[in-house]
Amino acid sequence: MREYAKYYILIFLLWSVVLINPSGFLFEDDEGAYLYTSASFADGSSLYSDIMTAKPPLIFIIGRLLFHIFSNNIVVFRYFASIMGLIASLFIFKLFINRNGPKVAVLMSAMFILDPLIFTQMRFFRTDIFMLTFIITGIYFLMKEDTKSIIYASLLFGLGVLTRDDAILYTTTISLYFLIKKRDTRILVIFLSILIFIILSVSIRGSTNIFGSIFQQIPAHNIVLENKFDHFVDFLRYLIKTYPVWLIFPAFILPIIKIKSENFSIFALIIIGLNLVAMFVSESHFVRYVMIAIIARLFLFSDFIKFFNEKFSLIVAGVALILQIVLNPPPLSELSLKDDSVLKISKYLKENIRRDEKLLSDYGFFNFHSKIKGASISGYISGGSVRTGEIDSKRLKGVIEKENVNYLLIHTDGRIYYPYGAEVYYYEPHHIKGLKDFEDFDNFINTNFTHIKHFTHQGQ
């Protein structure tokens, strides 16, 4: 541990940049849903019945604990996600010390931290960085030989399953690969652990929430559409344009790698292929969904770097890090953003809505920051649930009438600027106003509600 202390300090110092200005930009729609659901859970609402959500329970259990201790302090929630990223960064270093030496390993940890997708995910309280951290730490223990490490890996992969449903796909495939590669029957314990955690997730959530989560990403009505392949090809073109380092590293390395038993090139290709298949099947195509492939990229680079002596390998690793930064620089502009529109609106809501009244908003952020109670569906409204028709006018009207919702806050016009790592999103109104039968809901609003205030925001 002491001999590597200086490397751990370097990783910590580089990672600490992520902590700058954590609340400069507050708008992130999925994070808002997770925060509101966590706060409602902490206030005594029952998860998956009083409050609906499509995600497994672990992030809400963590969020509930944080809310109990720190209330709705957004900095604490985001710093917790940052700490998860630090853990992943340290374990990446530990993963590659023996394979490539500490100097190269610390540069690979830097590649991870400065990757624009990772950099941004460490600044939001979302499930992505949680799952990735559990998988990376699980792989670290899976590569060790002792029984205790296999038990640790099984628990970490299980926690990944309690974080995101797609973790089932990745943890199962990774475990199968190592079972075949190492021919170690003790690895079967990991499959048992994954199964136990799947059963636990299903028992907590219920089948309705499980299927809701699946069909938001894989809607049955769309899986056989002829134009799905065209949409996927369009996404790949966009991916290469927006996040070229994802493609260039494998393309650069693969032609000169000899497949050896101690190498992980096949493992890396399996992860990349699995990720692409998942993306093809999915209804939603976001660049952040390829974040899991950074594991493959690092393993490919680790194999590649072994072809050089110690001195030259360090030069190659340094050049690779510079190449990554040039192709996909970390979004340092996020560190200086200052957009307090969410807080201004939340302040108005808090001053004008009684604690016993309810607000249904497009985005759970407003409920979280104002501490105004939402509806059971407040953490479930998303682009996916609206696009697939899971939430429609009839369901929203039913919730409003049954739960006596007093106020609606709807994004009706204009784009919302959304900086996001390798991409910049501009959100059109796509939650409540994105309902397939919004015209019917609009008539319901005009009949049953009175317009109070129109919030406007200019700038980014």
Secondary structure, 3 states (H helix, E strand, C coil): CHHHHHHHHHHHHHHHHHHCCCCCECCCHHHHHHHHHHHHHHCCCCECCCECCCCCCHHHHHHHHHHHHHCCCHHHHHHHHHHHHHHHHHHHHHHHHHHHCHHHHHHHHHHHHHCHHHHHHCCCCCHHHHHHHHHHHHHHHHCCCCHHHHHHHHHHHHHHHCCCCCHHHHHHHHHHHHHHHHCCHHHHHHHHHHHHHHHHHHHHHCHHHHHHHHHHHCCCCCCCCCCHHHHHHHHHHHHHHHCCHHHHHHHHHHHHCCCCCCCCHHHHHHHHHHHHHHHHHCCCCCHHHHCCHHHHHHHHHHHHHCCCCHHHHHHHHHHHHHHHHHHCCCCHHHHHCCECHHHHHHHHHHHHCCCCCEEEECCHHHHHHHCCECCCCCCCCCHHHHHCCCCCHHHHHHHHHHCCCCEEECCCCCCEEEEECCEEEEECCCCCCCCCCHHHHHHHHHHHCCCCCCCCCCCC
